[in-house]
Amino acid sequence: KQWYQRRVAITAGVNCSDATLNVNSRCAKVSVESLKNCTVHVKYSPLTSFVEITNCDGVHLHLAEGVSINTMTVDGSENITIHVVNAQDQITGIWWHKVSKVYVDRGGDLGLFLLDKLEENNKITMFQHVCKPQPDGSFSKEPVMREQNGYPTTEAEKIASDARQREIERAMAGQAEHILKDIKITKKGD
């Protein structure tokens, strides 16, 4: 089956099975939901750089060379294979929750990488994690935490963000001090 749509979020079928779906044009995001034994080819980067795979089994997602995904989520799915040409150039992070047997096919000599092997005893996790490609072809795994506003992040990203915020606050305080030093307040009539 050929399937594509322009400039909108693409839902690549609901309750679809044994099909090949081709996303042949740019769109806002790619949403793959409730597919069984399907192959999805993405030929262009979504405008939001977002791909989500939800409640799927036996899905092969192929990202064409040059397709860049900042955020990929895999939720409530199993037997998923994400095929990439260069993981470090194509995927910033894979956020996953309640998954089993999720692989990244890094191509060439690197082959398949089972994200589940990052989980203790290969248990399906009840916590959300993010995996990020590393220069050596492996993936790191970090648990996801929520900031007070609900924004998902990792501990390392939160520490870096908090440090940047403190630096900005210090710089602003220094600028305010400099401005206030040059201000002279006098009484009316002086």
Helices and strands as residue ranges (DSSP letters): E 10-11, E 16-17, E 20-23, E 30-33, E 35-36, E 39-42, E 50-54, E 60-63, E 71-75, E 78-83, H 87-90, E 94-97, E 100-105, E 112-114, G 115-118, G 120-122, E 129-133, E 139-146, E 152-154, H 155-181
